[in-house]
Amino acid sequence: MPEQNTNFSDTKILDEILAAIRDIDYGEILITIHNSKIVQIEKREKRRFTPKGGT
């Protein structure tokens, strides 16, 4: 399979994935792959709030 010309190196993509993981407390990191290449990274973050009084 021929190598595609991309704007991001493999190192930069891995750095982006690691940064997304470090930056999230609760949620999901979704990595989209097309033709064996990572083309998109999505971060879905959850924010949880605990009510005072334990209810």
mmCIF file as gemmi writes it, N, C-alpha and C atoms, coordinates in Angstrom:
data_model
loop_
_atom_site.group_PDB
_atom_site.id
_atom_site.type_symbol
_atom_site.label_atom_id
_atom_site.label_alt_id
_atom_site.label_comp_id
_atom_site.label_asym_id
_atom_site.label_entity_id
_atom_site.label_seq_id
_atom_site.pdbx_PDB_ins_code
_atom_site.Cartn_x
_atom_site.Cartn_y
_atom_site.Cartn_z
_atom_site.occupancy
_atom_site.B_iso_or_equiv
_atom_site.pdbx_formal_charge
_atom_site.auth_seq_id
_atom_site.auth_asym_id
_atom_site.pdbx_PDB_model_num
ATOM 1 N N . MET Axp A 1 ? 0.849 -1.179 0 1 0 ? 1 A 1
ATOM 2 C CA . MET Axp A 1 ? 0 0 0 1 0 ? 1 A 1
ATOM 3 C C . MET Axp A 1 ? 0.897 1.246 0 1 0 ? 1 A 1
ATOM 4 N N . PRO Axp A 2 ? 0.72 2.183 -0.943 1 0 ? 2 A 1
ATOM 5 C CA . PRO Axp A 2 ? 1.566 3.373 -1.006 1 0 ? 2 A 1
ATOM 6 C C . PRO Axp A 2 ? 1.312 4.323 0.154 1 0 ? 2 A 1
ATOM 7 N N . GLU Axp A 3 ? 2.36 4.984 0.574 1 0 ? 3 A 1
ATOM 8 C CA . GLU Axp A 3 ? 2.302 5.956 1.661 1 0 ? 3 A 1
ATOM 9 C C . GLU Axp A 3 ? 1.578 7.21 1.167 1 0 ? 3 A 1
ATOM 10 N N . GLN Axp A 4 ? 0.629 7.734 1.951 1 0 ? 4 A 1
ATOM 11 C CA . GLN Axp A 4 ? -0.103 8.943 1.584 1 0 ? 4 A 1
ATOM 12 C C . GLN Axp A 4 ? 0.64 10.173 2.079 1 0 ? 4 A 1
ATOM 13 N N . ASN Axp A 5 ? 0.535 11.256 1.333 1 0 ? 5 A 1
ATOM 14 C CA . ASN Axp A 5 ? 1.056 12.542 1.791 1 0 ? 5 A 1
ATOM 15 C C . ASN Axp A 5 ? 0.093 13.103 2.812 1 0 ? 5 A 1
ATOM 16 N N . THR Axp A 6 ? 0.555 13.384 4.011 1 0 ? 6 A 1
ATOM 17 C CA . THR Axp A 6 ? -0.308 13.926 5.056 1 0 ? 6 A 1
ATOM 18 C C . THR Axp A 6 ? 0.338 15.151 5.668 1 0 ? 6 A 1
ATOM 19 N N . ASN Axp A 7 ? -0.488 15.946 6.318 1 0 ? 7 A 1
ATOM 20 C CA . ASN Axp A 7 ? 0.008 17.139 6.982 1 0 ? 7 A 1
ATOM 21 C C . ASN Axp A 7 ? 0.586 16.82 8.359 1 0 ? 7 A 1
ATOM 22 N N . PHE Axp A 8 ? 0.252 15.666 8.9 1 0 ? 8 A 1
ATOM 23 C CA . PHE Axp A 8 ? 0.686 15.305 10.243 1 0 ? 8 A 1
ATOM 24 C C . PHE Axp A 8 ? 1.561 14.063 10.192 1 0 ? 8 A 1
ATOM 25 N N . SER Axp A 9 ? 2.652 14.095 10.931 1 0 ? 9 A 1
ATOM 26 C CA . SER Axp A 9 ? 3.504 12.917 11.047 1 0 ? 9 A 1
ATOM 27 C C . SER Axp A 9 ? 2.87 11.949 12.048 1 0 ? 9 A 1
ATOM 28 N N . ASP Axp A 10 ? 3.316 10.712 12.039 1 0 ? 10 A 1
ATOM 29 C CA . ASP Axp A 10 ? 2.819 9.722 12.995 1 0 ? 10 A 1
ATOM 30 C C . ASP Axp A 10 ? 3.064 10.188 14.426 1 0 ? 10 A 1
ATOM 31 N N . THR Axp A 11 ? 4.192 10.815 14.668 1 0 ? 11 A 1
ATOM 32 C CA . THR Axp A 11 ? 4.517 11.318 15.997 1 0 ? 11 A 1
ATOM 33 C C . THR Axp A 11 ? 3.528 12.391 16.432 1 0 ? 11 A 1
ATOM 34 N N . LYS Axp A 12 ? 3.192 13.293 15.533 1 0 ? 12 A 1
ATOM 35 C CA . LYS Axp A 12 ? 2.239 14.366 15.851 1 0 ? 12 A 1
ATOM 36 C C . LYS Axp A 12 ? 0.862 13.784 16.155 1 0 ? 12 A 1
ATOM 37 N N . ILE Axp A 13 ? 0.439 12.781 15.394 1 0 ? 13 A 1
ATOM 38 C CA . ILE Axp A 13 ? -0.859 12.145 15.631 1 0 ? 13 A 1
ATOM 39 C C . ILE Axp A 13 ? -0.869 11.47 17 1 0 ? 13 A 1
ATOM 40 N N . LEU Axp A 14 ? 0.189 10.732 17.318 1 0 ? 14 A 1
ATOM 41 C CA . LEU Axp A 14 ? 0.277 10.088 18.634 1 0 ? 14 A 1
ATOM 42 C C . LEU Axp A 14 ? 0.282 11.117 19.762 1 0 ? 14 A 1
ATOM 43 N N . ASP Axp A 15 ? 0.984 12.227 19.555 1 0 ? 15 A 1
ATOM 44 C CA . ASP Axp A 15 ? 0.99 13.306 20.548 1 0 ? 15 A 1
ATOM 45 C C . ASP Axp A 15 ? -0.419 13.857 20.765 1 0 ? 15 A 1
ATOM 46 N N . GLU Axp A 16 ? -1.18 14.012 19.684 1 0 ? 16 A 1
ATOM 47 C CA . GLU Axp A 16 ? -2.557 14.511 19.778 1 0 ? 16 A 1
ATOM 48 C C . GLU Axp A 16 ? -3.438 13.541 20.556 1 0 ? 16 A 1
ATOM 49 N N . ILE Axp A 17 ? -3.285 12.247 20.297 1 0 ? 17 A 1
ATOM 50 C CA . ILE Axp A 17 ? -4.067 11.233 20.996 1 0 ? 17 A 1
ATOM 51 C C . ILE Axp A 17 ? -3.719 11.241 22.487 1 0 ? 17 A 1
ATOM 52 N N . LEU Axp A 18 ? -2.428 11.263 22.811 1 0 ? 18 A 1
ATOM 53 C CA . LEU Axp A 18 ? -2.005 11.286 24.209 1 0 ? 18 A 1
ATOM 54 C C . LEU Axp A 18 ? -2.477 12.549 24.924 1 0 ? 18 A 1
ATOM 55 N N . ALA Axp A 19 ? -2.444 13.682 24.255 1 0 ? 19 A 1
ATOM 56 C CA . ALA Axp A 19 ? -2.917 14.931 24.851 1 0 ? 19 A 1
ATOM 57 C C . ALA Axp A 19 ? -4.417 14.855 25.143 1 0 ? 19 A 1
ATOM 58 N N . ALA Axp A 20 ? -5.176 14.266 24.233 1 0 ? 20 A 1
ATOM 59 C CA . ALA Axp A 20 ? -6.619 14.117 24.446 1 0 ? 20 A 1
ATOM 60 C C . ALA Axp A 20 ? -6.895 13.225 25.643 1 0 ? 20 A 1
ATOM 61 N N . ILE Axp A 21 ? -6.125 12.147 25.779 1 0 ? 21 A 1
ATOM 62 C CA . ILE Axp A 21 ? -6.302 11.227 26.906 1 0 ? 21 A 1
ATOM 63 C C . ILE Axp A 21 ? -5.941 11.912 28.218 1 0 ? 21 A 1
ATOM 64 N N . ARG Axp A 22 ? -4.847 12.659 28.231 1 0 ? 22 A 1
ATOM 65 C CA . ARG Axp A 22 ? -4.419 13.35 29.457 1 0 ? 22 A 1
ATOM 66 C C . ARG Axp A 22 ? -5.417 14.417 29.883 1 0 ? 22 A 1
ATOM 67 N N . ASP Axp A 23 ? -6.114 15.006 28.903 1 0 ? 23 A 1
ATOM 68 C CA . ASP Axp A 23 ? -6.968 16.16 29.148 1 0 ? 23 A 1
ATOM 69 C C . ASP Axp A 23 ? -8.393 15.781 29.564 1 0 ? 23 A 1
ATOM 70 N N . ILE Axp A 24 ? -8.726 14.502 29.603 1 0 ? 24 A 1
ATOM 71 C CA . ILE Axp A 24 ? -10.108 14.106 29.861 1 0 ? 24 A 1
ATOM 72 C C . ILE Axp A 24 ? -10.199 13.334 31.179 1 0 ? 24 A 1
ATOM 73 N N . ASP Axp A 25 ? -11.223 13.64 31.966 1 0 ? 25 A 1
ATOM 74 C CA . ASP Axp A 25 ? -11.461 12.913 33.213 1 0 ? 25 A 1
ATOM 75 C C . ASP Axp A 25 ? -12.483 11.797 33.011 1 0 ? 25 A 1
ATOM 76 N N . TYR Axp A 26 ? -13.595 12.12 32.366 1 0 ? 26 A 1
ATOM 77 C CA . TYR Axp A 26 ? -14.647 11.154 32.051 1 0 ? 26 A 1
ATOM 78 C C . TYR Axp A 26 ? -15.09 11.39 30.614 1 0 ? 26 A 1
ATOM 79 N N . GLY Axp A 27 ? -15.224 10.337 29.842 1 0 ? 27 A 1
ATOM 80 C CA . GLY Axp A 27 ? -15.71 10.498 28.486 1 0 ? 27 A 1
ATOM 81 C C . GLY Axp A 27 ? -15.112 9.487 27.541 1 0 ? 27 A 1
ATOM 82 N N . GLU Axp A 28 ? -15.02 9.874 26.276 1 0 ? 28 A 1
ATOM 83 C CA . GLU Axp A 28 ? -14.552 8.973 25.233 1 0 ? 28 A 1
ATOM 84 C C . GLU Axp A 28 ? -13.58 9.688 24.298 1 0 ? 28 A 1
ATOM 85 N N . ILE Axp A 29 ? -12.629 8.93 23.781 1 0 ? 29 A 1
ATOM 86 C CA . ILE Axp A 29 ? -11.777 9.389 22.689 1 0 ? 29 A 1
ATOM 87 C C . ILE Axp A 29 ? -12.103 8.477 21.518 1 0 ? 29 A 1
ATOM 88 N N . LEU Axp A 30 ? -12.568 9.041 20.42 1 0 ? 30 A 1
ATOM 89 C CA . LEU Axp A 30 ? -12.939 8.276 19.245 1 0 ? 30 A 1
ATOM 90 C C . LEU Axp A 30 ? -11.919 8.548 18.144 1 0 ? 30 A 1
ATOM 91 N N . ILE Axp A 31 ? -11.313 7.499 17.621 1 0 ? 31 A 1
ATOM 92 C CA . ILE Axp A 31 ? -10.307 7.626 16.566 1 0 ? 31 A 1
ATOM 93 C C . ILE Axp A 31 ? -10.9 7.048 15.286 1 0 ? 31 A 1
ATOM 94 N N . THR Axp A 32 ? -10.979 7.86 14.233 1 0 ? 32 A 1
ATOM 95 C CA . THR Axp A 32 ? -11.528 7.43 12.951 1 0 ? 32 A 1
ATOM 96 C C . THR Axp A 32 ? -10.39 7.096 12.007 1 0 ? 32 A 1
ATOM 97 N N . ILE Axp A 33 ? -10.474 5.931 11.378 1 0 ? 33 A 1
ATOM 98 C CA . ILE Axp A 33 ? -9.436 5.448 10.468 1 0 ? 33 A 1
ATOM 99 C C . ILE Axp A 33 ? -10.037 5.275 9.085 1 0 ? 33 A 1
ATOM 100 N N . HIS Axp A 34 ? -9.324 5.739 8.06 1 0 ? 34 A 1
ATOM 101 C CA . HIS Axp A 34 ? -9.744 5.592 6.67 1 0 ? 34 A 1
ATOM 102 C C . HIS Axp A 34 ? -8.525 5.17 5.851 1 0 ? 34 A 1
ATOM 103 N N . ASN Axp A 35 ? -8.645 4.085 5.118 1 0 ? 35 A 1
ATOM 104 C CA . ASN Axp A 35 ? -7.524 3.542 4.336 1 0 ? 35 A 1
ATOM 105 C C . ASN Axp A 35 ? -6.279 3.333 5.193 1 0 ? 35 A 1
ATOM 106 N N . SER Axp A 36 ? -6.473 2.743 6.344 1 0 ? 36 A 1
ATOM 107 C CA . SER Axp A 36 ? -5.391 2.416 7.286 1 0 ? 36 A 1
ATOM 108 C C . SER Axp A 36 ? -4.674 3.632 7.849 1 0 ? 36 A 1
ATOM 109 N N . LYS Axp A 37 ? -5.261 4.795 7.773 1 0 ? 37 A 1
ATOM 110 C CA . LYS Axp A 37 ? -4.672 6.024 8.314 1 0 ? 37 A 1
ATOM 111 C C . LYS Axp A 37 ? -5.643 6.677 9.289 1 0 ? 37 A 1
ATOM 112 N N . ILE Axp A 38 ? -5.124 7.216 10.373 1 0 ? 38 A 1
ATOM 113 C CA . ILE Axp A 38 ? -5.951 7.979 11.303 1 0 ? 38 A 1
ATOM 114 C C . ILE Axp A 38 ? -6.282 9.305 10.637 1 0 ? 38 A 1
ATOM 115 N N . VAL Axp A 39 ? -7.582 9.585 10.503 1 0 ? 39 A 1
ATOM 116 C CA . VAL Axp A 39 ? -8.002 10.811 9.837 1 0 ? 39 A 1
ATOM 117 C C . VAL Axp A 39 ? -8.713 11.777 10.77 1 0 ? 39 A 1
ATOM 118 N N . GLN Axp A 40 ? -9.118 11.291 11.965 1 0 ? 40 A 1
ATOM 119 C CA . GLN Axp A 40 ? -9.874 12.165 12.854 1 0 ? 40 A 1
ATOM 120 C C . GLN Axp A 40 ? -9.784 11.648 14.283 1 0 ? 40 A 1
ATOM 121 N N . ILE Axp A 41 ? -9.731 12.581 15.229 1 0 ? 41 A 1
ATOM 122 C CA . ILE Axp A 41 ? -9.772 12.262 16.647 1 0 ? 41 A 1
ATOM 123 C C . ILE Axp A 41 ? -10.873 13.118 17.26 1 0 ? 41 A 1
ATOM 124 N N . GLU Axp A 42 ? -11.812 12.476 17.961 1 0 ? 42 A 1
ATOM 125 C CA . GLU Axp A 42 ? -12.886 13.199 18.638 1 0 ? 42 A 1
ATOM 126 C C . GLU Axp A 42 ? -12.781 12.95 20.134 1 0 ? 42 A 1
ATOM 127 N N . LYS Axp A 43 ? -13.044 13.975 20.907 1 0 ? 43 A 1
ATOM 128 C CA . LYS Axp A 43 ? -13.051 13.852 22.366 1 0 ? 43 A 1
ATOM 129 C C . LYS Axp A 43 ? -14.443 14.232 22.847 1 0 ? 43 A 1
ATOM 130 N N . ARG Axp A 44 ? -15.107 13.303 23.523 1 0 ? 44 A 1
ATOM 131 C CA . ARG Axp A 44 ? -16.416 13.561 24.112 1 0 ? 44 A 1
ATOM 132 C C . ARG Axp A 44 ? -16.235 13.527 25.616 1 0 ? 44 A 1
ATOM 133 N N . GLU Axp A 45 ? -16.368 14.688 26.227 1 0 ? 45 A 1
ATOM 134 C CA . GLU Axp A 45 ? -16.105 14.775 27.656 1 0 ? 45 A 1
ATOM 135 C C . GLU Axp A 45 ? -17.406 14.84 28.432 1 0 ? 45 A 1
ATOM 136 N N . LYS Axp A 46 ? -17.444 14.113 29.524 1 0 ? 46 A 1
ATOM 137 C CA . LYS Axp A 46 ? -18.6 14.108 30.422 1 0 ? 46 A 1
ATOM 138 C C . LYS Axp A 46 ? -18.272 14.978 31.628 1 0 ? 46 A 1
ATOM 139 N N . ARG Axp A 47 ? -19.205 15.758 32.039 1 0 ? 47 A 1
ATOM 140 C CA . ARG Axp A 47 ? -19.058 16.551 33.267 1 0 ? 47 A 1
ATOM 141 C C . ARG Axp A 47 ? -20.118 16.08 34.241 1 0 ? 47 A 1
ATOM 142 N N . ARG Axp A 48 ? -19.688 15.614 35.4 1 0 ? 48 A 1
ATOM 143 C CA . ARG Axp A 48 ? -20.613 15.077 36.389 1 0 ? 48 A 1
ATOM 144 C C . ARG Axp A 48 ? -20.67 16 37.585 1 0 ? 48 A 1
ATOM 145 N N . PHE Axp A 49 ? -21.9 16.187 38.055 1 0 ? 49 A 1
ATOM 146 C CA . PHE Axp A 49 ? -22.118 17.064 39.2 1 0 ? 49 A 1
ATOM 147 C C . PHE Axp A 49 ? -22.847 16.256 40.271 1 0 ? 49 A 1
ATOM 148 N N . THR Axp A 50 ? -22.305 16.26 41.479 1 0 ? 50 A 1
ATOM 149 C CA . THR Axp A 50 ? -22.905 15.558 42.599 1 0 ? 50 A 1
ATOM 150 C C . THR Axp A 50 ? -23.72 16.549 43.413 1 0 ? 50 A 1
ATOM 151 N N . PRO Axp A 51 ? -25.019 16.271 43.596 1 0 ? 51 A 1
ATOM 152 C CA . PRO Axp A 51 ? -25.836 17.197 44.395 1 0 ? 51 A 1
ATOM 153 C C . PRO Axp A 51 ? -25.4 17.192 45.863 1 0 ? 51 A 1
ATOM 154 N N . LYS Axp A 52 ? -25.471 18.345 46.5 1 0 ? 52 A 1
ATOM 155 C CA . LYS Axp A 52 ? -25.149 18.435 47.925 1 0 ? 52 A 1
ATOM 156 C C . LYS Axp A 52 ? -26.244 17.759 48.723 1 0 ? 52 A 1
ATOM 157 N N . GLY Axp A 53 ? -25.891 17.15 49.803 1 0 ? 53 A 1
ATOM 158 C CA . GLY Axp A 53 ? -26.866 16.473 50.651 1 0 ? 53 A 1
ATOM 159 C C . GLY Axp A 53 ? -26.999 14.995 50.343 1 0 ? 53 A 1
ATOM 160 N N . GLY Axp A 54 ? -26.278 14.499 49.321 1 0 ? 54 A 1
ATOM 161 C CA . GLY Axp A 54 ? -26.252 13.08 49.04 1 0 ? 54 A 1
ATOM 162 C C . GLY Axp A 54 ? -27.473 12.502 48.375 1 0 ? 54 A 1
ATOM 163 N N . THR Axp A 55 ? -28.368 13.327 47.801 1 0 ? 55 A 1
ATOM 164 C CA . THR Axp A 55 ? -29.552 12.772 47.125 1 0 ? 55 A 1
ATOM 165 C C . THR Axp A 55 ? -29.364 12.622 45.658 1 0 ? 55 A 1
